[in-house]
Structures are given as C-alpha cells and as structure tokens.
Amino acid sequence: MDELVGHPDIIDQQSNFACNVAQSVTQRAWHWRPGNDRLSFALAERFDLSAVAARVLATRGIDLETAEHFLAPSLRALLPDPSVLIDMESAAQRIARAISRGETIAVFGDYDVDGACAAALITGFLRGFGLRVLTHVPDRLLEGYGPNAPALSNLADQGASLIICVDCGTAAADQLAVLAGRADCIVLDHHKADGPAPPIFATVNPNRYDDRSGLHNLCAAGVAFLACGVRISLPTAPSPICVKRSIWWRWPPFAM
C-alpha cells in the first residue's frame, strides 16, 4: 500500500487526468472513468496490485469477488457446470462405470470437422484410462449421415458394451433400436430435433426441446468436452476417476 500514499489519481485527486496525461500523442487528454476509490484501495491491498491497475479493474466493474478469477482465469471457473445439461449426469455415471469395469467402448462419429473433433476428443480421453476403444466414422457416400444399423451391430459384435454417438443420433431412434439388449447407447449431439429424445441410456443435447441449460450455441465437440469434464459420485470407482457429483474430472484441461 506504500505506493498508494499520496497517489494523485486515487488519493488526492489533485490531477484531473488519468496517469497525469493531459495531452497524448494524439492530442487527447486521459480521464478516468467514474469509479469507486474504496474498491480500488481494497483491490490493490488484497491482490498486491499497483494503484493504476486497481483503479482500472474497479472502473471496469471487477470487484473483490470476481477479481481472483479475472486475474488468474481457469477453465474450471469459466466453463459452465456440465450437469446443467439434461442427461449429462446419467451419461457421466455410465461412462465412469464403464471405465471402472474396463469395458470396451465404441465411439460413433461423423465425417465433418465437428464430428471428427468430438470423436477424437472422446476417444483420446477414454484411451487415457487404458480402455479398448473402437471407433467408426461413416462413409459419407456409402453410409450417409448418422448411425446406421449395420455399423452399430458390427461394433456390438466386436464387444462394445457402451456406444457413444457424437455429433449425431438425436433423431436416429429407429437406427439405435438395433442395440436394444446388446449395448447401452449415449448420444452427445447438438442438432435440433422436433420430437422426443430416442429411448436410449442418455441423450445429451443442448438443443433438445426439453433442455433448459441455455447452452444452445455449443457444437458437438463442446458437448463432448463438457462430458469429459463432469465429475460424479460412484463409490466403487477408483480415485481419481470420480469423487463427487458436479465437480470436475482430474483431466489436465480442467486442472488449469
């Protein structure tokens, strides 16, 4: 606080100009926005900031509660809680159970950039736990968009007990029905659909008609990223897979 003593911009207000700049190189005077001097003092003292930096934060609406995350931002603080998405916690519980049991998981992707990124993200995440992960990206000309019964059956035949469809599946109830009694299915998607979600284990989609998360701008890769970040309660699961619901996985991006 020694540097604040007698500081003209915050204490005495002897100067009418910010940083005492009465005329810049563009012939303009610098003036402070109206601010809260008491808040400026408090910010400078708590976060060891210069008088000028504290004044700038205060005039930009940064208070004592938000300053820590503003000065040291992290993904955990800036990203939304994944559990606000409908079915997300159910999906996370099922994925965690598959990890803890060492199940074979299949990832059914899409051939566009969003689908490829989402599939790569989920596959890399699961393989990081040492799991056997099968992948399938449909041929655009031969198979077309979205899940198809032959490909899904082939994944189940190879031992997949959980199939995760990314960037597709919301409107594929008929195709996903082939997995009934053979494998659980989770959809991580963002496409709009008029009807109800398919009758599968979980459909995580911010554009479901019944989703109230407000995260409608998420792409499929964003939904997949949040799915990798949710942390759930599963007493039988080994640490550090999951410890408590609605906190975060100990996955490197979320530790930042």
TORKOL-4160 file (C-alpha; in steps of 0.2 Angstrom, whole numbers, padded with zeros to 4 digits, m for minus):
256
<pt num="1" X="0000" Y="0000" Z="0000"/>
<pt num="2" X="0015" Y="0012" Z="0001"/>
<pt num="3" X="0014" Y="0016" Z="m0017"/>
<pt num="4" X="m0004" Y="0022" Z="m0014"/>
<pt num="5" X="0001" Y="0035" Z="m0002"/>
<pt num="6" X="m0001" Y="0052" Z="m0010"/>
<pt num="7" X="m0005" Y="0044" Z="m0027"/>
<pt num="8" X="m0014" Y="0059" Z="m0036"/>
<pt num="9" X="m0025" Y="0048" Z="m0047"/>
<pt num="10" X="m0033" Y="0038" Z="m0032"/>
<pt num="11" X="m0030" Y="0048" Z="m0016"/>
<pt num="12" X="m0028" Y="0067" Z="m0018"/>
<pt num="13" X="m0037" Y="0068" Z="m0035"/>
<pt num="14" X="m0025" Y="0083" Z="m0037"/>
<pt num="15" X="m0024" Y="0079" Z="m0056"/>
<pt num="16" X="m0039" Y="0079" Z="m0067"/>
<pt num="17" X="m0030" Y="0067" Z="m0079"/>
<pt num="18" X="m0028" Y="0049" Z="m0078"/>
<pt num="19" X="m0009" Y="0045" Z="m0075"/>
<pt num="20" X="m0007" Y="0064" Z="m0077"/>
<pt num="21" X="m0008" Y="0063" Z="m0095"/>
<pt num="22" X="m0015" Y="0080" Z="m0100"/>
<pt num="23" X="m0011" Y="0078" Z="m0119"/>
<pt num="24" X="m0007" Y="0062" Z="m0128"/>
<pt num="25" X="0002" Y="0060" Z="m0144"/>
<pt num="26" X="m0015" Y="0061" Z="m0152"/>
<pt num="27" X="m0018" Y="0077" Z="m0143"/>
<pt num="28" X="m0031" Y="0070" Z="m0131"/>
<pt num="29" X="m0032" Y="0071" Z="m0113"/>
<pt num="30" X="m0034" Y="0055" Z="m0102"/>
<pt num="31" X="m0048" Y="0055" Z="m0090"/>
<pt num="32" X="m0053" Y="0041" Z="m0078"/>
<pt num="33" X="m0070" Y="0034" Z="m0079"/>
<pt num="34" X="m0080" Y="0037" Z="m0063"/>
<pt num="35" X="m0075" Y="0024" Z="m0051"/>
<pt num="36" X="m0075" Y="0018" Z="m0033"/>
<pt num="37" X="m0060" Y="0023" Z="m0024"/>
<pt num="38" X="m0063" Y="0012" Z="m0009"/>
<pt num="39" X="m0064" Y="m0003" Z="m0020"/>
<pt num="40" X="m0048" Y="0002" Z="m0029"/>
<pt num="41" X="m0039" Y="0003" Z="m0012"/>
<pt num="42" X="m0046" Y="m0014" Z="m0007"/>
<pt num="43" X="m0041" Y="m0022" Z="m0024"/>
<pt num="44" X="m0024" Y="m0015" Z="m0023"/>
<pt num="45" X="m0022" Y="m0021" Z="m0005"/>
<pt num="46" X="m0029" Y="m0039" Z="m0007"/>
<pt num="47" X="m0021" Y="m0043" Z="m0023"/>
<pt num="48" X="m0005" Y="m0033" Z="m0022"/>
<pt num="49" X="m0009" Y="m0023" Z="m0037"/>
<pt num="50" X="m0002" Y="m0006" Z="m0042"/>
<pt num="51" X="m0013" Y="0009" Z="m0039"/>
<pt num="52" X="m0016" Y="0011" Z="m0058"/>
<pt num="53" X="m0021" Y="m0007" Z="m0061"/>
<pt num="54" X="m0033" Y="m0007" Z="m0046"/>
<pt num="55" X="m0041" Y="0008" Z="m0052"/>
<pt num="56" X="m0043" Y="0001" Z="m0070"/>
<pt num="57" X="m0051" Y="m0015" Z="m0063"/>
<pt num="58" X="m0063" Y="m0005" Z="m0052"/>
<pt num="59" X="m0069" Y="0006" Z="m0066"/>
<pt num="60" X="m0072" Y="m0010" Z="m0077"/>
<pt num="61" X="m0084" Y="m0017" Z="m0064"/>
<pt num="62" X="m0071" Y="m0030" Z="m0056"/>
<pt num="63" X="m0075" Y="m0032" Z="m0038"/>
<pt num="64" X="m0067" Y="m0042" Z="m0024"/>
<pt num="65" X="m0077" Y="m0057" Z="m0028"/>
<pt num="66" X="m0073" Y="m0058" Z="m0046"/>
<pt num="67" X="m0055" Y="m0051" Z="m0046"/>
<pt num="68" X="m0047" Y="m0068" Z="m0042"/>
<pt num="69" X="m0054" Y="m0077" Z="m0057"/>
<pt num="70" X="m0051" Y="m0061" Z="m0068"/>
<pt num="71" X="m0033" Y="m0060" Z="m0063"/>
<pt num="72" X="m0030" Y="m0079" Z="m0064"/>
<pt num="73" X="m0043" Y="m0087" Z="m0076"/>
<pt num="74" X="m0045" Y="m0105" Z="m0077"/>
<pt num="75" X="m0056" Y="m0117" Z="m0087"/>
<pt num="76" X="m0065" Y="m0123" Z="m0071"/>
<pt num="77" X="m0070" Y="m0106" Z="m0067"/>
<pt num="78" X="m0075" Y="m0100" Z="m0084"/>
<pt num="79" X="m0084" Y="m0115" Z="m0091"/>
<pt num="80" X="m0102" Y="m0119" Z="m0087"/>
<pt num="81" X="m0106" Y="m0133" Z="m0075"/>
<pt num="82" X="m0109" Y="m0148" Z="m0086"/>
<pt num="83" X="m0123" Y="m0155" Z="m0075"/>
<pt num="84" X="m0135" Y="m0141" Z="m0081"/>
<pt num="85" X="m0137" Y="m0151" Z="m0097"/>
<pt num="86" X="m0151" Y="m0164" Z="m0096"/>
<pt num="87" X="m0145" Y="m0182" Z="m0096"/>
<pt num="88" X="m0127" Y="m0176" Z="m0093"/>
<pt num="89" X="m0125" Y="m0184" Z="m0076"/>
<pt num="90" X="m0133" Y="m0200" Z="m0081"/>
<pt num="91" X="m0121" Y="m0201" Z="m0096"/>
<pt num="92" X="m0106" Y="m0197" Z="m0084"/>
<pt num="93" X="m0111" Y="m0211" Z="m0072"/>
<pt num="94" X="m0112" Y="m0223" Z="m0086"/>
<pt num="95" X="m0095" Y="m0218" Z="m0093"/>
<pt num="96" X="m0087" Y="m0219" Z="m0076"/>
<pt num="97" X="m0094" Y="m0236" Z="m0073"/>
<pt num="98" X="m0088" Y="m0242" Z="m0090"/>
<pt num="99" X="m0070" Y="m0235" Z="m0085"/>
<pt num="100" X="m0071" Y="m0243" Z="m0068"/>
<pt num="101" X="m0075" Y="m0260" Z="m0075"/>
<pt num="102" X="m0063" Y="m0259" Z="m0090"/>
<pt num="103" X="m0077" Y="m0261" Z="m0103"/>
<pt num="104" X="m0075" Y="m0260" Z="m0122"/>
<pt num="105" X="m0082" Y="m0243" Z="m0128"/>
<pt num="106" X="m0086" Y="m0238" Z="m0146"/>
<pt num="107" X="m0087" Y="m0221" Z="m0152"/>
<pt num="108" X="m0098" Y="m0217" Z="m0167"/>
<pt num="109" X="m0093" Y="m0201" Z="m0175"/>
<pt num="110" X="m0097" Y="m0190" Z="m0190"/>
<pt num="111" X="m0087" Y="m0186" Z="m0205"/>
<pt num="112" X="m0087" Y="m0167" Z="m0203"/>
<pt num="113" X="m0075" Y="m0156" Z="m0193"/>
<pt num="114" X="m0086" Y="m0155" Z="m0178"/>
<pt num="115" X="m0090" Y="m0174" Z="m0178"/>
<pt num="116" X="m0071" Y="m0179" Z="m0181"/>
<pt num="117" X="m0065" Y="m0167" Z="m0167"/>
<pt num="118" X="m0078" Y="m0174" Z="m0155"/>
<pt num="119" X="m0074" Y="m0192" Z="m0159"/>
<pt num="120" X="m0056" Y="m0189" Z="m0157"/>
<pt num="121" X="m0058" Y="m0180" Z="m0140"/>
<pt num="122" X="m0069" Y="m0193" Z="m0133"/>
<pt num="123" X="m0058" Y="m0207" Z="m0139"/>
<pt num="124" X="m0042" Y="m0200" Z="m0133"/>
<pt num="125" X="m0050" Y="m0197" Z="m0116"/>
<pt num="126" X="m0056" Y="m0215" Z="m0114"/>
<pt num="127" X="m0040" Y="m0222" Z="m0120"/>
<pt num="128" X="m0031" Y="m0212" Z="m0107"/>
<pt num="129" X="m0039" Y="m0224" Z="m0094"/>
<pt num="130" X="m0032" Y="m0239" Z="m0103"/>
<pt num="131" X="m0048" Y="m0244" Z="m0111"/>
<pt num="132" X="m0051" Y="m0253" Z="m0128"/>
<pt num="133" X="m0060" Y="m0240" Z="m0138"/>
<pt num="134" X="m0067" Y="m0244" Z="m0155"/>
<pt num="135" X="m0071" Y="m0230" Z="m0167"/>
<pt num="136" X="m0082" Y="m0229" Z="m0183"/>
<pt num="137" X="m0084" Y="m0214" Z="m0194"/>
<pt num="138" X="m0097" Y="m0217" Z="m0208"/>
<pt num="139" X="m0093" Y="m0216" Z="m0226"/>
<pt num="140" X="m0101" Y="m0201" Z="m0232"/>
<pt num="141" X="m0106" Y="m0208" Z="m0249"/>
<pt num="142" X="m0109" Y="m0226" Z="m0244"/>
<pt num="143" X="m0117" Y="m0224" Z="m0227"/>
<pt num="144" X="m0123" Y="m0206" Z="m0226"/>
<pt num="145" X="m0125" Y="m0196" Z="m0211"/>
<pt num="146" X="m0129" Y="m0203" Z="m0194"/>
<pt num="147" X="m0129" Y="m0220" Z="m0185"/>
<pt num="148" X="m0134" Y="m0235" Z="m0196"/>
<pt num="149" X="m0139" Y="m0252" Z="m0190"/>
<pt num="150" X="m0125" Y="m0262" Z="m0199"/>
<pt num="151" X="m0111" Y="m0252" Z="m0192"/>
<pt num="152" X="m0119" Y="m0252" Z="m0174"/>
<pt num="153" X="m0122" Y="m0270" Z="m0175"/>
<pt num="154" X="m0104" Y="m0273" Z="m0180"/>
<pt num="155" X="m0097" Y="m0263" Z="m0165"/>
<pt num="156" X="m0108" Y="m0273" Z="m0153"/>
<pt num="157" X="m0102" Y="m0289" Z="m0161"/>
<pt num="158" X="m0084" Y="m0283" Z="m0158"/>
<pt num="159" X="m0088" Y="m0282" Z="m0139"/>
<pt num="160" X="m0093" Y="m0264" Z="m0136"/>
<pt num="161" X="m0105" Y="m0264" Z="m0121"/>
<pt num="162" X="m0107" Y="m0245" Z="m0122"/>
<pt num="163" X="m0108" Y="m0235" Z="m0139"/>
<pt num="164" X="m0106" Y="m0216" Z="m0138"/>
<pt num="165" X="m0113" Y="m0207" Z="m0154"/>
<pt num="166" X="m0105" Y="m0189" Z="m0156"/>
<pt num="167" X="m0112" Y="m0176" Z="m0167"/>
<pt num="168" X="m0127" Y="m0187" Z="m0172"/>
<pt num="169" X="m0140" Y="m0199" Z="m0165"/>
<pt num="170" X="m0153" Y="m0187" Z="m0158"/>
<pt num="171" X="m0165" Y="m0191" Z="m0172"/>
<pt num="172" X="m0160" Y="m0209" Z="m0175"/>
<pt num="173" X="m0171" Y="m0218" Z="m0164"/>
<pt num="174" X="m0175" Y="m0232" Z="m0177"/>
<pt num="175" X="m0157" Y="m0235" Z="m0180"/>
<pt num="176" X="m0152" Y="m0235" Z="m0162"/>
<pt num="177" X="m0165" Y="m0248" Z="m0158"/>
<pt num="178" X="m0154" Y="m0262" Z="m0165"/>
<pt num="179" X="m0143" Y="m0260" Z="m0149"/>
<pt num="180" X="m0158" Y="m0265" Z="m0138"/>
<pt num="181" X="m0152" Y="m0279" Z="m0126"/>
<pt num="182" X="m0134" Y="m0278" Z="m0134"/>
<pt num="183" X="m0126" Y="m0262" Z="m0128"/>
<pt num="184" X="m0130" Y="m0246" Z="m0120"/>
<pt num="185" X="m0130" Y="m0230" Z="m0130"/>
<pt num="186" X="m0126" Y="m0212" Z="m0126"/>
<pt num="187" X="m0128" Y="m0198" Z="m0138"/>
<pt num="188" X="m0118" Y="m0182" Z="m0137"/>
<pt num="189" X="m0125" Y="m0171" Z="m0150"/>
<pt num="190" X="m0131" Y="m0153" Z="m0154"/>
<pt num="191" X="m0143" Y="m0155" Z="m0168"/>
<pt num="192" X="m0161" Y="m0149" Z="m0166"/>
<pt num="193" X="m0175" Y="m0161" Z="m0166"/>
<pt num="194" X="m0193" Y="m0159" Z="m0166"/>
<pt num="195" X="m0198" Y="m0175" Z="m0157"/>
<pt num="196" X="m0193" Y="m0183" Z="m0140"/>
<pt num="197" X="m0175" Y="m0190" Z="m0137"/>
<pt num="198" X="m0173" Y="m0208" Z="m0143"/>
<pt num="199" X="m0176" Y="m0221" Z="m0129"/>
<pt num="200" X="m0158" Y="m0225" Z="m0125"/>
<pt num="201" X="m0147" Y="m0223" Z="m0110"/>
<pt num="202" X="m0144" Y="m0204" Z="m0112"/>
<pt num="203" X="m0146" Y="m0191" Z="m0125"/>
<pt num="204" X="m0135" Y="m0175" Z="m0120"/>
<pt num="205" X="m0140" Y="m0161" Z="m0132"/>
<pt num="206" X="m0142" Y="m0143" Z="m0128"/>
<pt num="207" X="m0154" Y="m0141" Z="m0142"/>
<pt num="208" X="m0166" Y="m0154" Z="m0136"/>
<pt num="209" X="m0184" Y="m0147" Z="m0134"/>
<pt num="210" X="m0184" Y="m0151" Z="m0116"/>
<pt num="211" X="m0166" Y="m0145" Z="m0111"/>
<pt num="212" X="m0166" Y="m0129" Z="m0101"/>
<pt num="213" X="m0147" Y="m0126" Z="m0100"/>
<pt num="214" X="m0146" Y="m0111" Z="m0111"/>
<pt num="215" X="m0131" Y="m0118" Z="m0119"/>
<pt num="216" X="m0138" Y="m0119" Z="m0137"/>
<pt num="217" X="m0123" Y="m0112" Z="m0145"/>
<pt num="218" X="m0112" Y="m0127" Z="m0141"/>
<pt num="219" X="m0106" Y="m0138" Z="m0155"/>
<pt num="220" X="m0104" Y="m0157" Z="m0153"/>
<pt num="221" X="m0086" Y="m0155" Z="m0149"/>
<pt num="222" X="m0091" Y="m0143" Z="m0135"/>
<pt num="223" X="m0103" Y="m0155" Z="m0128"/>
<pt num="224" X="m0090" Y="m0169" Z="m0128"/>
<pt num="225" X="m0078" Y="m0158" Z="m0120"/>
<pt num="226" X="m0090" Y="m0155" Z="m0106"/>
<pt num="227" X="m0094" Y="m0173" Z="m0104"/>
<pt num="228" X="m0076" Y="m0176" Z="m0101"/>
<pt num="229" X="m0076" Y="m0163" Z="m0088"/>
<pt num="230" X="m0090" Y="m0168" Z="m0077"/>
<pt num="231" X="m0086" Y="m0177" Z="m0061"/>
<pt num="232" X="m0099" Y="m0189" Z="m0052"/>
<pt num="233" X="m0102" Y="m0199" Z="m0037"/>
<pt num="234" X="m0098" Y="m0218" Z="m0039"/>
<pt num="235" X="m0092" Y="m0225" Z="m0023"/>
<pt num="236" X="m0085" Y="m0241" Z="m0031"/>
<pt num="237" X="m0075" Y="m0231" Z="m0044"/>
<pt num="238" X="m0056" Y="m0230" Z="m0041"/>
<pt num="239" X="m0049" Y="m0212" Z="m0037"/>
<pt num="240" X="m0046" Y="m0201" Z="m0046"/>
<pt num="241" X="m0059" Y="m0206" Z="m0059"/>
<pt num="242" X="m0073" Y="m0198" Z="m0049"/>
<pt num="243" X="m0076" Y="m0192" Z="m0031"/>
<pt num="244" X="m0091" Y="m0180" Z="m0030"/>
<pt num="245" X="m0105" Y="m0175" Z="m0041"/>
<pt num="246" X="m0105" Y="m0159" Z="m0051"/>
<pt num="247" X="m0086" Y="m0156" Z="m0048"/>
<pt num="248" X="m0073" Y="m0159" Z="m0061"/>
<pt num="249" X="m0063" Y="m0173" Z="m0068"/>
<pt num="250" X="m0045" Y="m0173" Z="m0064"/>
<pt num="251" X="m0042" Y="m0171" Z="m0083"/>
<pt num="252" X="m0027" Y="m0159" Z="m0087"/>
<pt num="253" X="m0038" Y="m0146" Z="m0096"/>
<pt num="254" X="m0049" Y="m0144" Z="m0081"/>
<pt num="255" X="m0035" Y="m0143" Z="m0069"/>
<pt num="256" X="m0029" Y="m0127" Z="m0077"/>
